[in-house]
Amino acid sequence: MRPIIPCDAHFLLCYGVPLFAVILVGMSKGGFGGAAGSLATPLLSLVFPAKFVIGFMLPILIFADWFTLYHYRWEWDWRNLRLLVPGALVGVVIGVVFIQYISDVQLKRLIGIFVLVFTVVHFINSGRGKHEHYTPRWWHGFGAGGAAGFVSAIAHSAGVIIAMFLLPQNLTKRVFVATMALFFAIANLLKVFPYLSVGLLSWTNLKQSLLFMPVVPLGIYLGLWLNKKISQKVFIQIVYVLVFITAIQLILGKNIVLLFLGR
């Protein structure tokens, strides 16, 4: 059977990897604050062309955003969003322009480097315990939003940047998750027109994304269920270890999964 998306790997990987990645996105939106979703893009980039992955993931992320927004509706922090969103718009535009001038191999390595850096930052911050409270200025928000917009445009993996911006403010858990959710819902919508204009998003991408969208609610409900059954801290640490390994593979250009299959 011919793969529905450009894939030179084993048949099971051509379907299994995107299925697993979409479930991870749903789990991330449903109960784990974005950590699991950080694995989706680098994981898919191990098997598929990086520029295809970016366009393929965007409709799925937008679809998943609305489930999260419904669950956390009206609990977000408007002040932080006003600080972050203008920078995000600039960052998305710069990121999309940047993508056009690098090869697929370079983009995969760049995704790996960004994900690796933010994973290391996560582990450093998680070892520091509670942050001291601070009130961000407008240029803090513009800078964080711009950086998140740029990384999100090229890798859909900017959750760590916004988390680093919000955590020191000691927001309640629900306000933190709600603000993250609305920011990325807006950021993902900001990517649509730029992606269309440079060919990263097309009707072909959308049809392929639609095939996997029914799995998103499954991932969301699985995330809600797991959130009640296991420690969120333990789950997130496991996911970040997997993200770290995946980032190393992207940087080195070697796929451990495919090596095990003898390819």
Backbone torsions as a table, in degrees:
resi	resn	phi	psi	omega
1	MET	NA	132.1	-177.4
2	ARG	-74.4	134.3	178.6
3	PRO	-60.2	144.1	-179.7
4	ILE	-78.2	-15.9	-179.8
5	ILE	-132.0	156.6	-176.1
6	PRO	-60.5	113.1	-173.0
7	CYS	-154.5	126.6	178.7
8	ASP	-104.5	5.3	-176.5
9	ALA	-87.5	-174.3	177.4
10	HIS	-59.8	146.9	-177.9
11	PHE	-51.9	-44.3	-177.9
12	LEU	-63.6	-36.0	178.3
13	LEU	-69.8	-35.6	-179.3
14	CYS	-60.5	-29.8	178.5
15	TYR	-105.1	-36.3	-175.2
16	GLY	-70.1	-40.0	-177.9
17	VAL	-64.6	-49.9	177.9
18	PRO	-63.5	-34.6	177.8
19	LEU	-62.1	-46.9	179.4
20	PHE	-64.4	-40.9	-178.9
21	ALA	-63.7	-41.6	-179.8
22	VAL	-67.8	-38.0	175.6
23	ILE	-61.7	-41.4	177.8
24	LEU	-61.4	-40.4	177.6
25	VAL	-61.3	-46.3	178.4
26	GLY	-61.3	-44.1	177.7
27	MET	-60.1	-41.1	179.8
28	SER	-61.7	-46.8	-179.5
29	LYS	-68.7	-33.2	-174.1
30	GLY	-79.6	-27.3	-175.0
31	GLY	-162.8	2.1	-174.2
32	PHE	-131.7	25.1	167.5
33	GLY	59.2	23.5	173.4
34	GLY	101.6	-12.3	-175.7
35	ALA	-63.6	-47.6	-178.0
36	ALA	-65.0	-34.7	-179.7
37	GLY	-64.9	-24.0	179.1
38	SER	-64.9	-19.8	-178.7
39	LEU	-83.0	-22.0	-170.3
40	ALA	-60.9	-53.2	-176.1
41	THR	-64.9	-50.2	177.7
42	PRO	-63.0	-34.0	178.2
43	LEU	-64.1	-47.1	178.3
44	LEU	-64.6	-34.1	-178.7
45	SER	-68.3	-15.2	176.1
46	LEU	-70.3	-27.4	-173.0
47	VAL	-112.2	-32.4	-174.3
48	PHE	-116.1	161.8	174.2
49	PRO	-58.5	134.9	-173.6
50	ALA	-60.1	-39.9	-178.5
51	LYS	-69.6	-30.1	173.3
52	PHE	-66.7	-43.0	-177.5
53	VAL	-58.5	-42.9	-178.0
54	ILE	-59.9	-46.9	178.9
55	GLY	-70.2	-37.1	179.7
56	PHE	-63.4	-39.8	-174.4
57	MET	-76.6	-28.7	-172.1
58	LEU	-58.7	-50.2	178.8
59	PRO	-60.9	-34.9	179.5
60	ILE	-66.9	-41.9	178.2
61	LEU	-64.4	-42.7	179.2
62	ILE	-62.7	-43.1	178.1
63	PHE	-60.4	-44.1	-179.2
64	ALA	-68.5	-32.3	-179.3
65	ASP	-55.6	-40.7	-173.6
66	TRP	-69.0	-29.7	174.7
67	PHE	-64.7	-43.3	-179.5
68	THR	-67.3	-43.5	-179.2
69	LEU	-61.7	-36.8	177.9
70	TYR	-64.3	-41.5	-177.4
71	HIS	-68.8	-33.9	-176.3
72	TYR	-114.1	25.4	-173.3
73	ARG	-57.8	137.0	176.3
74	TRP	65.3	15.1	178.1
75	GLU	-103.8	1.7	-177.7
76	TRP	-78.0	164.0	-179.5
77	ASP	-96.8	108.5	-175.3
78	TRP	-65.9	-34.8	-178.6
79	ARG	-61.2	-45.8	179.6
80	ASN	-64.3	-38.2	179.2
81	LEU	-65.4	-38.9	177.6
82	ARG	-64.6	-31.2	178.2
83	LEU	-75.7	-36.1	-170.9
84	LEU	-87.4	-40.7	-169.1
85	VAL	-63.6	-41.8	179.1
86	PRO	-57.9	-42.4	177.8
87	GLY	-65.1	-36.5	-179.9
88	ALA	-60.8	-40.4	179.2
89	LEU	-59.8	-45.5	178.8
90	VAL	-64.5	-44.6	-178.4
91	GLY	-62.8	-39.8	178.8
92	VAL	-63.0	-45.7	-179.3
93	VAL	-61.7	-45.6	179.7
94	ILE	-63.3	-41.6	-179.9
95	GLY	-62.5	-43.0	-179.2
96	VAL	-67.6	-39.2	176.4
97	VAL	-63.5	-41.6	-178.8
98	PHE	-61.7	-40.0	-177.7
99	ILE	-57.8	-34.5	-175.2
100	GLN	-67.3	-17.7	-173.2
101	TYR	-108.9	11.6	176.6
102	ILE	-126.3	153.4	-179.8
103	SER	-77.5	169.2	179.7
104	ASP	-63.5	-39.9	179.3
105	VAL	-64.5	-43.1	178.6
106	GLN	-64.1	-38.7	179.4
107	LEU	-65.1	-41.8	178.0
108	LYS	-59.6	-44.3	-179.7
109	ARG	-67.1	-37.5	178.3
110	LEU	-64.7	-42.7	175.8
111	ILE	-58.2	-45.6	179.4
112	GLY	-59.6	-42.3	-179.2
113	ILE	-65.6	-46.6	179.2
114	PHE	-60.1	-47.8	-178.2
115	VAL	-63.5	-40.4	179.8
116	LEU	-63.1	-46.0	-179.8
117	VAL	-60.6	-46.8	-177.0
118	PHE	-71.2	-28.2	175.6
119	THR	-68.0	-43.7	177.3
120	VAL	-62.0	-43.1	177.8
121	VAL	-59.9	-40.7	178.3
122	HIS	-59.3	-46.7	-178.2
123	PHE	-65.9	-36.9	177.4
124	ILE	-64.2	-47.2	-178.9
125	ASN	-67.0	-36.2	-178.8
126	SER	-66.9	-23.0	179.5
127	GLY	-85.9	-7.1	-177.7
128	ARG	-90.5	-12.9	-178.3
129	GLY	78.7	-151.5	-174.5
130	LYS	-71.3	137.8	179.4
131	HIS	-84.6	153.9	172.0
132	GLU	-75.5	146.7	-176.7
133	HIS	-71.7	142.3	172.9
134	TYR	-148.2	155.6	177.5
135	THR	-108.1	114.0	-175.1
136	PRO	-70.2	147.9	173.6
137	ARG	-91.3	171.7	-174.1
138	TRP	-62.4	-37.4	-176.9
139	TRP	-74.3	-24.3	172.1
140	HIS	-63.0	-48.3	-178.2
141	GLY	-65.8	-41.2	179.7
142	PHE	-63.9	-41.8	179.3
143	GLY	-66.2	-45.3	179.7
144	ALA	-65.6	-42.9	178.5
145	GLY	-63.8	-40.2	178.9
146	GLY	-64.7	-44.6	178.8
147	ALA	-63.7	-42.1	179.7
148	ALA	-66.4	-40.1	178.4
149	GLY	-62.3	-42.0	179.8
150	PHE	-64.6	-51.3	-178.3
151	VAL	-66.1	-38.0	178.8
152	SER	-64.7	-36.5	-179.5
153	ALA	-65.9	-34.7	-176.0
154	ILE	-99.7	-14.9	-175.1
155	ALA	-144.3	-5.9	-176.2
156	HIS	51.8	35.7	-174.3
157	SER	-136.6	46.0	-173.9
158	ALA	-102.7	11.5	-177.1
159	GLY	-58.5	-35.6	-177.8
160	VAL	-64.1	-36.5	-178.5
161	ILE	-63.1	-49.1	-179.2
162	ILE	-68.3	-36.3	177.3
163	ALA	-61.6	-41.8	179.0
164	MET	-63.5	-31.1	179.0
165	PHE	-76.0	-39.1	-174.0
166	LEU	-86.2	-35.2	-174.0
167	LEU	-56.4	-43.6	-179.1
168	PRO	-63.7	-12.5	-179.4
169	GLN	-84.3	-4.3	177.2
170	ASN	54.5	45.3	175.5
171	LEU	-71.0	157.0	174.4
172	THR	-66.4	160.0	-175.7
173	LYS	-58.0	-45.3	-176.6
174	ARG	-69.8	-37.4	177.7
175	VAL	-66.9	-40.0	177.9
176	PHE	-60.6	-50.8	-178.5
177	VAL	-65.1	-41.8	-178.9
178	ALA	-64.2	-41.8	179.9
179	THR	-66.3	-42.7	175.0
180	MET	-58.3	-45.1	-175.9
181	ALA	-63.0	-46.7	-178.0
182	LEU	-69.9	-37.4	178.0
183	PHE	-59.1	-47.7	-176.8
184	PHE	-75.2	-25.4	172.4
185	ALA	-63.9	-42.7	178.0
186	ILE	-68.0	-45.6	-179.0
187	ALA	-60.2	-40.6	179.8
188	ASN	-66.9	-37.1	176.4
189	LEU	-67.4	-34.4	178.5
190	LEU	-64.5	-23.2	-178.6
191	LYS	-79.1	-20.8	-169.5
192	VAL	-57.4	-56.7	-176.9
193	PHE	-64.2	-46.4	176.8
194	PRO	-58.8	-39.9	178.3
195	TYR	-63.9	-42.1	177.9
196	LEU	-63.5	-40.2	-174.8
197	SER	-67.3	-26.9	-178.6
198	VAL	-108.4	6.0	175.0
199	GLY	84.5	8.7	177.1
200	LEU	-73.7	-25.7	179.3
201	LEU	-123.2	129.6	-178.8
202	SER	-146.8	176.1	177.9
203	TRP	-62.2	-34.0	177.8
204	THR	-63.5	-47.1	176.0
205	ASN	-57.1	-45.7	-175.4
206	LEU	-62.4	-42.1	178.7
207	LYS	-61.5	-40.4	179.1
208	GLN	-69.2	-37.0	176.9
209	SER	-66.8	-40.8	-178.9
210	LEU	-60.1	-31.2	-179.8
211	LEU	-61.9	-32.5	-176.7
212	PHE	-99.4	-9.3	-176.9
213	MET	-59.6	-35.6	178.9
214	PRO	-59.7	-16.5	-179.8
215	VAL	-79.7	-20.5	-176.8
216	VAL	-57.4	-50.3	178.7
217	PRO	-58.8	-35.9	176.9
218	LEU	-59.9	-45.8	178.4
219	GLY	-63.1	-39.5	-179.9
220	ILE	-63.9	-47.0	179.5
221	TYR	-67.2	-33.2	175.7
222	LEU	-65.6	-39.9	177.2
223	GLY	-63.1	-42.8	177.9
224	LEU	-63.0	-39.8	-179.9
225	TRP	-67.9	-45.7	-179.2
226	LEU	-65.6	-32.6	179.4
227	ASN	-59.9	-31.7	179.8
228	LYS	-83.9	-22.4	-172.5
229	LYS	-95.3	-33.9	-177.8
230	ILE	-129.5	162.6	179.6
231	SER	-66.4	130.9	177.2
232	GLN	-61.6	-37.8	-179.5
233	LYS	-61.7	-44.1	179.8
234	VAL	-64.3	-45.4	-179.0
235	PHE	-60.6	-45.8	-178.2
236	ILE	-63.9	-39.7	178.6
237	GLN	-62.6	-41.0	178.2
238	ILE	-62.3	-45.3	-179.3
239	VAL	-62.1	-42.6	-179.2
240	TYR	-67.3	-30.9	173.5
241	VAL	-63.1	-43.8	178.0
242	LEU	-64.5	-39.3	177.5
243	VAL	-62.2	-42.4	-180.0
244	PHE	-60.1	-47.3	-179.9
245	ILE	-62.7	-42.8	-179.7
246	THR	-64.2	-40.9	178.9
247	ALA	-61.9	-40.8	178.0
248	ILE	-60.9	-42.7	179.6
249	GLN	-62.1	-41.1	179.6
250	LEU	-65.2	-41.3	-178.7
251	ILE	-67.0	-41.7	-178.6
252	LEU	-79.6	-18.7	-177.9
253	GLY	75.8	22.6	179.9
254	LYS	-122.0	135.5	-177.8
255	ASN	-108.1	109.2	-177.3
256	ILE	-63.0	-38.2	-179.7
257	VAL	-60.2	-46.9	-179.5
258	LEU	-67.4	-32.9	177.3
259	LEU	-63.2	-38.8	177.8
260	PHE	-64.2	-30.5	179.7
261	LEU	-86.9	2.1	176.9
262	GLY	76.8	26.1	-178.2
263	ARG	-104.8	NA	NA
